[in-house]
């Protein structure tokens, strides 16, 4: 019999790591504090909350994941247009 709590923990940890990568990619900066400052202004949360997400200490809510992913999608679409690779 499989111990499901470990599976849930593994899923949560993987999800938090992916959210951390997403935040770092969207709000690129030289330091954790610079990233947190950009992210907090964009998402309307405290810089400390952004740091907690980057450190994988808290789950990122679905609305924030969708907002960051939408931003990255729009950024990529704009870059493709600039490069002349419209799809």
Backbone as numpy.savetxt, mean C-alpha at the origin, in Angstrom:
# Nx Ny Nz CAx CAy CAz Cx Cy Cz
-5.23 -33.51 9.91 -6.07 -32.34 9.91 -5.18 -31.09 9.91
-5.52 -30.16 9.07 -4.74 -28.93 8.94 -5.14 -27.94 10.04
-4.12 -27.30 10.62 -4.36 -26.29 11.64 -4.64 -24.96 10.94
-5.90 -24.53 10.92 -6.32 -23.38 10.14 -5.82 -22.05 10.68
-5.57 -21.96 11.97 -5.10 -20.69 12.54 -3.77 -20.29 11.91
-2.89 -21.25 11.68 -1.61 -20.94 11.05 -1.84 -20.45 9.63
-2.76 -21.07 8.92 -3.07 -20.65 7.56 -3.59 -19.21 7.56
-4.46 -18.88 8.50 -4.99 -17.52 8.58 -3.89 -16.53 8.92
-2.99 -16.91 9.80 -1.87 -16.05 10.16 -0.97 -15.83 8.96
-0.68 -16.89 8.23 0.15 -16.77 7.04 -0.49 -15.85 6.02
-1.80 -16.00 5.82 -2.52 -15.15 4.88 -2.47 -13.69 5.33
-2.68 -13.45 6.63 -2.65 -12.08 7.15 -1.27 -11.46 6.98
-0.23 -12.22 7.29 1.14 -11.71 7.14 1.46 -11.40 5.69
1.08 -12.27 4.78 1.32 -12.03 3.35 0.55 -10.81 2.87
-0.67 -10.66 3.34 -1.50 -9.51 2.96 -0.88 -8.21 3.47
-0.41 -8.22 4.71 0.21 -7.02 5.28 1.50 -6.65 4.54
2.28 -7.66 4.15 3.52 -7.39 3.40 3.21 -6.78 2.04
2.19 -7.29 1.38 1.80 -6.74 0.09 1.29 -5.31 0.23
0.52 -5.04 1.27 0.04 -3.68 1.52 1.21 -2.74 1.79
2.20 -3.20 2.53 3.38 -2.39 2.80 4.12 -2.04 1.51
4.29 -3.03 0.63 4.94 -2.77 -0.66 4.13 -1.78 -1.49
2.82 -1.90 -1.44 1.94 -1.00 -2.19 2.10 0.44 -1.71
2.10 0.64 -0.40 2.25 1.99 0.16 3.61 2.57 -0.21
4.66 1.77 -0.07 6.00 2.25 -0.39 6.14 2.61 -1.87
5.49 1.84 -2.73 5.55 2.12 -4.16 4.78 3.38 -4.52
3.63 3.56 -3.89 2.77 4.70 -4.22 3.33 6.02 -3.70
3.89 6.00 -2.52 4.34 7.24 -1.87 5.85 7.22 -1.68
6.54 6.93 -2.72 8.00 6.79 -2.69 8.66 7.99 -2.01
9.64 7.70 -1.19 10.37 8.76 -0.51 11.67 8.23 0.05
12.57 9.13 0.46 13.88 8.71 0.95 13.84 8.07 2.34
12.84 8.40 3.13 12.74 7.85 4.48 11.32 7.38 4.76
11.20 6.59 5.81 9.89 6.12 6.23 8.99 7.30 6.61
9.56 8.30 7.25 8.77 9.47 7.65 8.26 10.26 6.44
9.09 10.37 5.40 8.67 11.08 4.19 7.53 10.34 3.50
7.63 9.03 3.45 6.56 8.22 2.86 5.29 8.38 3.69
5.42 8.32 5.01 4.26 8.44 5.91 3.59 9.80 5.75
4.37 10.85 5.59 3.80 12.19 5.43 3.00 12.29 4.14
3.57 11.78 3.02 2.85 11.81 1.74 1.58 10.97 1.81
1.71 9.77 2.38 0.57 8.87 2.47 -0.54 9.40 3.35
-0.16 10.05 4.43 -1.19 10.58 5.34 -1.98 11.70 4.69
-1.29 12.55 3.92 -2.00 13.63 3.22 -2.94 13.06 2.16
-2.49 12.05 1.45 -3.29 11.48 0.36 -4.50 10.69 0.87
-4.32 9.98 1.98 -5.38 9.09 2.46 -6.18 9.65 3.64
-5.72 10.75 4.21 -6.45 11.35 5.31 -6.35 10.57 6.61
-5.22 9.92 6.82 -4.97 9.22 8.08 -3.68 9.79 8.67
-3.37 9.40 9.88 -2.17 9.93 10.54 -0.91 9.29 9.95
0.20 10.03 9.99 1.47 9.43 9.55 1.80 8.16 10.33
1.45 8.14 11.60 1.71 6.94 12.41 0.97 5.72 11.85
-0.25 5.93 11.35 -1.00 4.82 10.78 -0.30 4.28 9.54
0.22 5.16 8.70 0.96 4.73 7.51 2.18 3.93 7.93
2.89 4.38 8.95 4.06 3.66 9.45 3.66 2.28 9.96
2.54 2.19 10.67 2.07 0.89 11.15 1.80 -0.06 9.99
1.23 0.46 8.89 0.99 -0.38 7.71 2.31 -0.81 7.08
3.28 0.10 7.01 4.57 -0.24 6.41 5.33 -1.26 7.25
5.15 -1.23 8.56 5.82 -2.17 9.45 5.03 -3.48 9.60
3.91 -3.57 8.90 3.04 -4.77 8.93 2.48 -5.03 10.33
2.24 -3.96 11.08 1.70 -4.10 12.43 0.18 -4.05 12.47
-0.43 -3.49 11.44 -1.89 -3.38 11.37 -2.35 -3.71 9.96
-3.59 -4.18 9.86 -4.19 -4.42 8.55 -4.58 -3.10 7.92
-4.34 -2.99 6.63 -4.75 -1.80 5.88 -6.21 -2.01 5.48
-7.10 -1.05 5.76 -8.50 -1.25 5.40 -8.68 -1.31 3.87
-9.73 -1.98 3.46 -9.94 -2.19 2.03 -10.10 -0.87 1.27
-10.70 0.14 1.89 -10.86 1.42 1.19 -9.51 2.04 0.89
-8.55 1.88 1.79 -7.22 2.45 1.58 -6.46 1.68 0.51
-6.59 0.36 0.53 -5.94 -0.47 -0.50 -6.48 -0.08 -1.88
-7.79 0.06 -1.98 -8.41 0.43 -3.26 -7.97 1.82 -3.70
-7.87 2.75 -2.77 -7.45 4.11 -3.11 -6.02 4.13 -3.62
-5.13 3.42 -2.95 -3.72 3.39 -3.36 -3.57 2.67 -4.69
-4.27 1.54 -4.84 -4.19 0.80 -6.10 -4.74 1.61 -7.25
-5.83 2.33 -7.02 -6.40 3.20 -8.05 -5.43 4.30 -8.46
-4.76 4.88 -7.47 -3.75 5.91 -7.76 -2.63 5.34 -8.62
-2.14 4.16 -8.26 -1.05 3.55 -9.03 -1.51 3.18 -10.45
-2.74 2.73 -10.59 -3.28 2.40 -11.91 -3.36 3.65 -12.79
-3.84 4.75 -12.21 -3.92 5.99 -12.99 -2.54 6.52 -13.34
-1.60 6.38 -12.44 -0.23 6.80 -12.69 0.40 5.99 -13.82
0.17 4.70 -13.81 0.69 3.83 -14.87 0.05 4.15 -16.21
-1.25 4.41 -16.23 -1.94 4.76 -17.47 -1.39 6.07 -18.04
-1.13 7.04 -17.16 -0.57 8.32 -17.62 0.83 8.11 -18.19
1.63 7.28 -17.55 2.99 7.00 -18.03 2.94 6.33 -19.40
2.00 5.43 -19.61 1.86 4.78 -20.91 1.49 5.78 -21.99
0.59 6.73 -21.67 0.21 7.75 -22.64 1.40 8.63 -23.00
2.18 8.99 -22.00 3.37 9.82 -22.24 4.35 9.08 -23.14
4.51 7.78 -22.89 5.44 6.98 -23.70 4.86 6.63 -25.05
3.59 6.91 -25.29 2.96 6.61 -26.56 2.49 5.17 -26.68
2.24 4.53 -25.54 1.79 3.14 -25.56 0.33 3.04 -25.11
-0.55 3.83 -25.70 -1.96 3.76 -25.34 -2.51 2.38 -25.60
-3.36 1.93 -24.73 -3.99 0.62 -24.91 -5.45 0.77 -25.15
